[in-house]
Amino acid sequence: MVLEGKKILLGVTGGIAAYKAVEIASRLRKKGAEVHVVMTREAARFVTPLTFREITGQPVSLDMWEEPAHWNVEHIALARMADVCLIAPATANIIAKAAAGIADDMLTTTLLAVKAPIFFAPAMNSAMYENPVTQENMAKLQARGWHKIEPATGHLACGGSGVGRLPEPADIVREMEETQARGKTLAGKKVLVTAGGTLEAIDPVRFIGNRSSGKMGYAVAQEAAQRGAEVVLVAGGTVALADPPGIRVLHTESALAMREAVLQEAADAAVVIKAAAVADYRPKERAKQKIKKNDAELTLVLEKNPDILMELGARKRETQILVGFAAETQNLLAYAQEKLKKKNLDLIVANDVTCPDAGFNTETNLVKIIGRDGSIKELPLLSKQKVAKTILDAIESLQK
Ligand SMILES: Cc1cc2nc3c(=O)[nH]c(=O)nc-3n(C[C@H](O)[C@H](O)[C@H](O)COP(=O)(O)O)c2cc1C
């Protein structure tokens, strides 16, 4: 319904998945949208403009210098006309050009003038996708408010498998609809998220740590920011991810340092989501100098760290929502339900870290979201971004 009567600018770029854009155009049209396609020269090598013209019933723009179809200055007219813009597939090249503000063809010039929301669906070989320069360029676009549609993982046209596949057209259209319908639902709310594992120092060079990468917490923070929240992200010492754009990131190392940052920031937060894997114990003594090896056994005495989640639960204001995570290797449901009660949580996200492709340092997660009211929502194996969306949907429904 949200796309009905909307004028959608569909940018198609020169990737092998360009053929899927035909189905996207068709689906958007069936939703009642008016679809205007702008193609790059390279895209036209994969699919002809004629195909899009027939599917959309509208002229297709390709060249800035040819006779305009409707308007005098076509790229400006197209940009003004658009209610929503989608670039699918988005090549590494268009992402780089848009990030740099280059305007050397019809699509890039139009994009520079667009004021409507812009969605982009990166699709490319996984090495191109994971290249830090592509990651930086995508982060720049997201910082400017562009909505990234996460690529799928699986078989790639270049052979092999990995991240970088264009998601199915139906999923792309659904994500656009959901985002458009949702709007800035968390505007004016402060959301505090913790992510990653803590590092507990043994001596100046050694520590006790865990395998948490922080990816789940970062995905939650980014989703909350997309929904308009003021997000503060407290990262633990194991995190090696780039700071997400538009989010205040506080880097900490140990559980004690994380506790200090979290308690300070939680006081005025509407929502606190504790995705960090905080060490339960720390070495009692931290050696001032590097411990030297000798023939004797080394015994480390560990003392308990404070339970940050428990403290947050005890201090929780009536209107504040507190969400915990439970990563377990056995008795998942029982442990998670017990933790929810004991720590006064509103929701707990439970994941069995023994499952392949789920838990620490993976791109996907397999979780159950358990509510204070006893509800259990079991999700299939999903990308951490999709899990993050579901967690925030659950939080928003509690706020209603
Ligand atoms: C057969 C073939 C497939 C390609 N597939 C992709 C792709 O999936 N993603 C991508 O970023 N680039 C891909 N490229 C490279 C782009 O076509 C190239 O970077 C081009 O300059 C993109 O131009 P555009 O962004 O203006 O459309 C492919 C090239 C060829 C020859």
The ligand as an SDF file (V2000), in Angstrom:
LIG
                    3D

 31 33  0  0  0  0  0  0  0  0999 V2000
   30.1450   -9.8290  -17.1280 C   0  0  0  0  0  0  0  0  0  0  0  0
   30.3410   -8.7400  -16.1380 C   0  0  0  0  0  0  0  0  0  0  0  0
   29.6770   -8.7880  -14.9300 C   0  0  0  0  0  0  0  0  0  0  0  0
   29.8550   -7.7860  -13.9840 C   0  0  0  0  0  0  0  0  0  0  0  0
   29.1750   -7.8750  -12.8060 N   0  0  0  0  0  0  0  0  0  0  0  0
   29.3700   -6.9130  -11.8640 C   0  0  0  0  0  0  0  0  0  0  0  0
   28.6670   -6.9920  -10.6390 C   0  0  0  0  0  0  0  0  0  0  0  0
   27.8850   -7.9060  -10.3820 O   0  0  0  0  0  0  0  0  0  0  0  0
   28.8880   -6.0110   -9.7300 N   0  0  0  0  0  0  0  0  0  0  0  0
   29.7480   -4.9710   -9.9590 C   0  0  0  0  0  0  0  0  0  0  0  0
   29.9150   -4.1250   -9.0750 O   0  0  0  0  0  0  0  0  0  0  0  0
   30.4000   -4.8770  -11.1400 N   0  0  0  0  0  0  0  0  0  0  0  0
   30.2340   -5.8120  -12.0890 C   0  0  0  0  0  0  0  0  0  0  0  0
   30.9080   -5.7080  -13.2950 N   0  0  0  0  0  0  0  0  0  0  0  0
   31.7870   -4.5600  -13.5090 C   0  0  0  0  0  0  0  0  0  0  0  0
   30.9760   -3.3380  -13.9280 C   0  0  0  0  0  0  0  0  0  0  0  0
   30.2140   -3.5950  -15.0930 O   0  0  0  0  0  0  0  0  0  0  0  0
   31.9300   -2.1470  -14.1760 C   0  0  0  0  0  0  0  0  0  0  0  0
   32.5410   -1.7800  -12.9370 O   0  0  0  0  0  0  0  0  0  0  0  0
   31.2020   -0.9700  -14.7730 C   0  0  0  0  0  0  0  0  0  0  0  0
   32.1330    0.1040  -14.9270 O   0  0  0  0  0  0  0  0  0  0  0  0
   30.0150   -0.5240  -13.9100 C   0  0  0  0  0  0  0  0  0  0  0  0
   29.4370    0.6410  -14.4600 O   0  0  0  0  0  0  0  0  0  0  0  0
   28.1450    1.3410  -13.8220 P   0  0  0  0  0  0  0  0  0  0  0  0
   28.3460    1.3300  -12.3510 O   0  0  0  0  0  0  0  0  0  0  0  0
   28.1860    2.7280  -14.3940 O   0  0  0  0  0  0  0  0  0  0  0  0
   26.9690    0.5820  -14.2980 O   0  0  0  0  0  0  0  0  0  0  0  0
   30.7260   -6.7090  -14.2540 C   0  0  0  0  0  0  0  0  0  0  0  0
   31.3820   -6.6510  -15.4830 C   0  0  0  0  0  0  0  0  0  0  0  0
   31.1960   -7.6430  -16.4010 C   0  0  0  0  0  0  0  0  0  0  0  0
   31.9210   -7.5460  -17.7190 C   0  0  0  0  0  0  0  0  0  0  0  0
  1  2  1  0
  2  3  1  0
  2 30  2  0
  3  4  2  0
  4  5  1  0
  4 28  1  0
  5  6  2  0
  6  7  1  0
  6 13  1  0
  7  8  2  0
  7  9  1  0
  9 10  1  0
 10 11  2  0
 10 12  1  0
 12 13  2  0
 13 14  1  0
 14 15  1  0
 14 28  1  0
 15 16  1  0
 16 17  1  0
 16 18  1  0
 18 19  1  0
 18 20  1  0
 20 21  1  0
 20 22  1  0
 22 23  1  0
 23 24  1  0
 24 25  2  0
 24 26  1  0
 24 27  1  0
 28 29  2  0
 29 30  1  0
 30 31  1  0
M  END
$$$$
